[in-house]
Amino acid sequence: MLPTVYFVIPCYNEEEVLPETVRRLTDKLHAMQSAGLAGEASRMLLVDDGSKDKTWELISRLHEENPAVEGVKLAHNRGHQNALLCGLMTAMEACDCAISLDADLQDDIEVLDEFVRKYLDGCDVVYGVRNKRETDTWFKRTTAEGFYKVMKGLGVDVVFNHADYRLMSKRALEGLAEYKEVNLFLRGLVPLIGYRSDYVYYDRHERFAGESKYPLKKMISFALDGITSFSVKPLKLISNLGILISVLSVFGLLYALISYFAGWAVSGWTAIVCSIWLLGGLQMLCLGVVGGYIGKIYSEVKARPRYRVEEHLQHKEPDQSENS
């Protein structure tokens, strides 16, 4: 029996790219079905993350015109990671494996065959990994690679140069469903599931229409979410910094006392002002880091729903005997 493959695609204000995206993925899906890599019940699932443009109207129209298109509309914008999780959990009920990818198709869809072949060879998770970052600006390339190195240094198990282009089997999706945290960082969660995994290497293309939905501000927020969700090392660094400053303060106090009794002390304010500003800045930084963790705890304790589905468009599955 051929596997039922779902393409899960989060969408936020993607009306410019959706028609071309669906056209390309439809052609690719048909080619995979002809090659014996996907069953007739395979679909692409478009998840509208509370878009403000005509994304949902487009999804609804494409669903009526194309039997391979299904759609999920979230009640309000919940962010890329929550929208992606919603799509994966929705697809889990009907698929044998799901492949997540972005709506702009910067991720090379020609390697989708290789994803499925590795799944058929027994892999539950297949990571799409970029060969290089030549299409990125110097700043984005440097900061992105620096982020992965920092995450590794903090003890977080992430795949270098891997975003959210990956295949997950039904068993892996069921494992993902057991993780209930509100602060989602799927790149860190998926490796925790375990099971056999492999890699597919590809080159990332330029976005063919529309604008990036990840400006610098969101990228920084996403990076901080990943660090604070999976590592407590920043808190340990604060403790070590506090110990170091305390030791240096003792030496400073001894020097001040010796200077006073030896008559070396000179009235002045430069050293005092500098030390006050330094310690004050460090204290504010440390309070900010601690506050970030407290904010995470606050969100997790409330345990609010990570997303809410307003509408789900789906086609009736064909008789599974057709796949045999």
N, C-alpha and C positions, 0 to 999 in steps of 0.2 A: 504493500500500500504506500502510495506517495505521501510525503509529509504535507500537512496543512501549514503553510507559511504565512505569517502576518507581518506586513510592514507597518510599524507604528510610528506616526509622524506628528509631533506636537506642532501646532500652528498658532502664531500670534501676529495678527495684522499681515497676513501673507497673501492678500488678494492678487498681488502682482505676479507671484510665482506659481500659485497653485495650479492653474490650467496646464502649464508646461510640465510641472512636477508630476501631475497625475498622468499626463500623456506619456512621459518617459517611463514612469514606473509601470504603467499598464503594458507597454511594449515589453519591458523587461520581465514582468510576471508571465506574460504569454510565452516568451522565449524559454523561461525556466520550466514552465509546464510542458512545453514541447520537448525539452531536454530530459524530462523525467526527474526534475528536482523539486517540483511543487505540484500539489494536488489541485483538483478543480475547485475545492473549497477555499483556496488561498485568497487572501484579501489584502487591501491596504486600509489601515484605520487612521483617519485624520482626526486629531483631537484639537478642537478650538478652545484655546486658553483665554476665554473672555475677550476676544478681539473687538476692536472699536471700528473696524472697517467692515467690508462685506465678505469677510472670510467664511462665516457660517452660511450665508446665502449661497456662496459658491460651492461649499461642501454639499449642501442640500441638493443643488442642481446636478452636481457631478454624481451624487449618489443615485439620482433618478436616471441619469443617462448611462452610467457605467456600473455593471453588475459587480465589478471588483472593488468598488469604493464603499466604505462604511464610514460613519462619522459619530463623534461624541462631542457634545457641547457642554462645557463646564459652566456652572451658574455664574462664576465670576473669575477674574484673573487670579491664578494661584502660582504663577511662575513655571518656568520650563521644567524643573525637576518633578513637581507635582503633576503637571500635565502629562509628562512622560510616564510617570508611575501609573496614572489613571489609565492610559492607553494600554500599558503592559498588563495590568490587572484585568482590563476588559477583554483583551485578546487571549488571556490565559485560559478562559473557559472554552474557547473554540479551536485553539491552534495546537500544533505539535511543537512549534518553535516560533519565536517572534524576533524580528530584526528592527531595532530602533535607529532612526536616521532623521536628519534635519530636513525641513521643508524646502530649503534653498538648493538641495542636492549638491552642495560643495563636496560631500563625501561621494567618492566614485562608486556608482551603482554597478559598474561592470564586474566588481569583485563579489557581488551578492551570490553568484554561483559557488564561489569558493567558500563562503560562509556556510552554505547549506551542505556542501560536500564534507566539510569538517564535522558538521553536526551528524551527518549520516555515518561518519567514521567513528562516532561515539562521544563527541565533545558536547558538553552541556552549555558551555559558555565559549563564545568566540569573540575576541576583541579586535576591533578595527584599529590599526596603529598606523600613524602617518609616517611615510618614509622620510620626509623632509618638510621644512616650513618656508619654502622659498616664496610662497604667495603671501606670507605675512609681512608686515612692516618690521623693521629692526626692533622697535620697542615691544610690539606684541610678541615676537618670537623670543626675545630675551626674557620678558616677564613670564611668559607661559612656561618656558623650560626651567626658569628659576623656581616657579611654583611647584613643579613636579619634584625638583631636587629638595626643596624645603619640606614637602610632604614626606618624602622618603627619609629625610633627616629626622623628622619628628616621629618616625616609626609607623607611618600610615602606609598600608599596602595598596599602592596605586600603580597602574600600568603606564609607563612613560609614553607621552605623546598619544595617549588614548583619550577620547572625549566620551561621547555617548553613542558611537557607531558600534553596535555589538549585536550578536545573536544570543538569545537565551532559550533553552529548551523549556518545555512545560514544567519539568521537574525543578529546574532552576528558578522559574517564575514562582512556583509554589514555595520555594525556599525564601525568595525575596519577600513574599507576602507575610512571612512570619516576623519581619522587622517592622516595628510599629513606630519608630521615631518620627517626630513631626519635622525636625530639621533635616531635610533630605540632602544627601550627597551621594548619588548613585555610583559614582566612580569609586568611592571608597566602600560602599555597601556590597556591591556585586562580588568582589574578590573574597569577601567574608563567607559567602555561601559555600565555597568549596567546589567539589565536583571537578571533573576533567575539563581543562580549558586549552585553548590554542589561540594563535594570532593570525590575522590577515593583514598584510601590509599594502598600503595604497597611497596615491598622491591626491591631495585635496585641491579642488578647482576653485576658481573665482566664483563669487555669487553672481548668477546670471541676471538677476533683477531684484529690486527692492533694497532695503537697508538692513544692516546687521542689527539683531535684537539684543546684542551683548556689547553695549558701549563700555567705556573704561570703568564707570561707576559700578555697573552690574558685575563686571569681571572681578573687581576688588572685593565686592560683597560676597560673590560666589567663592572666591579663594578663602576669605575669612571664615565663611560657613564651613568649608571643608576642613580647615585646620582645627577650629573649635569643636567640630562635631566628632572628630576622630582622634584627637591627641590632647593630653593634659600637660604635655611638656612645657608649654608657655608658662603654666602656673609654677612648675618646678624651676624654670629659669628665673622667675620672679623671686622665689625663695632663695636661690643661690645668689642672685644679685643683692638681695637684702643682707645676706650673711657677709658678702664681700664688702659692701658699704659699711656695715657695722665694724668689721675688722679695720678698715681704713680709718674710720672715725676714731677708733681707740688710739691708733698711731697719731692721728691729728691732735687728739686731746693731750697725749703725752708730749708732743712737740710744743704745744701751746703752753703747757705748764713749765716745761724746761726753759722756754724762751722768757716766760714771765719772771721766774726766779733768777735767771741769769742776766736779766736786764736787757734782753735783745728785742723785746716787744716794741713795735712801732705802731702808733695809732693809725688806723686806716680802715677803709671800708671795702676795698676791691675784693679781697679774698672772701669776706663775709657775704657780700652780694652775690659773687659767683657761686659760692657753695649753696646759698639759699635757692638760687635759680636752678642749679643742677639738681639738688635733692627734690625741689618742688616739682620739676619736670618729670623726674623719675617716679615720684609718687603718683602724679596724674596718669602717667603711662601705665603703671601697675594697676591702678584703680580701673582704668579703661579695660585692660585685659580681664581682670576679675569680673568686672561688670558684664563683659561679653558672655562669659560662662554662666553668670547668674541669669542673664536674659535667656540663654538656651534652656536652662533648668525651668524657668518660668513658662516658656512655650511648651516644653515637654509635659510638665505637671498639668497644665490645662487640658492637654490631649484633645484639642479641637480637631474636627475632621480635616484631613489634608486636602480634600477636594470634594465637590458635590456635582454630580452629573445632572444637568437639566434636560438633556435630550440625547437619545441614542438611536442612530439610523443604522439598520442592518438588513442584509438580504437573507432570505431563507437559504440554508445550506442545501446543496444538491445531495442526492442519495450517495452515501459514502461508498456504496458498492461500485460506483463509477471510477473510483480511484484504484480499485484493485486490479 
